[in-house]
Amino acid sequence: MFNIEAIRKDFPVLDLQVYGKPLVYLDNAATTQRPNQVSALIADLYQSGSGNIHRGAHFLADRCTMLFEQTRDTVKEFINAESREEIIFTKGTTESINLVAFSFGERFINPGDEIILSEMEHHSNIVPWQLMCNRKGAVLKKLPFDENGVLEIDLLESLITEKTKIISVAHVSNVLGTVNPVKEIIRIAHRHQVKVLVDGAQAIQHLPVDVQDLDCDFYAFSGHKIYGPTGVGVLYGKKILLDEIPPYQGGGEMIDSVSFNGTTFNVLPYKFEAGTPNIIGVIGLGEAIRYVSSLGLENIGEHEHQLLGYLTQELKKFGGIKIYGEAPNKASVVAFRHEKVHPYDMGMLLDKLGVAVRTGRHCTDPLHERFGIDGTVRASLAVYNNIEDIDLFIKAMNRVVSMF
Ligand code: PLP
């Protein structure tokens, strides 16, 4: 049913030699590689010609408009949104969150209001809210996590007051791998009329997402983390909210009519898509989603889970390793430190042995501060990784440690 060797053939980069060693790519939480299906479609569109969307009355423009709008339907189906108007194309998770922080903030946040974030958030889900708080005189509050990287969900209700307007939380932590109980968070928040944005940057490629079942108000993700192109992402928002909040950027396409006396705005979703978007990137994202759907997210999750178990077991056997993030419900990300080798040295030397991992703080300074550490090594798995990748990684770790 799930032929990993066939899948690996879809990703020619996996045959790359770096410094004379076979590439072992374990930096998937930073960005995933693209299958042939995606790169071939993108190359074909660039080679066979493209037109600007929605505004041209000629063949190339019509073809691109059709493919672009078909992708909106693909995304709608993929996350089970109620309507295609709820799917906004952005340049990534970061832009999606900035859009909500700005537009929701403009409409709903007043001085003294409160926003709750978790302590494990990526900077992309902290800084946009801080900018908004500075503008509006609002306050950020944080929901902590425990030693294992599990959110202290019992504290949530005590953090919510009548001033709380929105909670913004990662579905999956990009460092700890924790799969957060977002459905429960949303249920609690809605009991208090508080809205919830879910940062799905690290979830969308690992587990099925159903925005109607979650009942989230906003959901954000990036194309490049789900085997798609860079520079493209999605914001899902409930129609009733998207209708109420003001545009984020002004420009072509997001307007209905413009005069020097004023402007009226276009309907959803175009109200939030100012200017020429990443047309071919969006179409490429559609192909990536079709690719993932053809494999099945349940199958992907099961495969990655088995690898995660093996990787965790091998790291524990290795000795001298502390893993950060041991939640019972984890996606395929492992952050760790070795007692003798600093993460930067580990990452640099692993690279010379062909192994790509990420080192540093992974855009999560508050999380690392919580543990009192200056960084970690992060190995993150994707659908095309296999047991051999993990064995090569552990072998390379042995080489590195023996140098110290
Ligand atoms: N949120 C999380 C949890 C992430 O891991 C990342 C990227 O690593 C982002 C947000 C930002 O994503 P992007 O840089 O694609 O906008």
Boltz pocket constraint, residues with backbone or C-beta under 6 A from the ligand:
constraints:
  - pocket:
      binder: B
      contacts: [[A, 29], [A, 30], [A, 91], [A, 92], [A, 93], [A, 94], [A, 95], [A, 122], [A, 124], [A, 125], [A, 170], [A, 172], [A, 173], [A, 174], [A, 199], [A, 201], [A, 202], [A, 222], [A, 362]]
      max_distance: 6.0
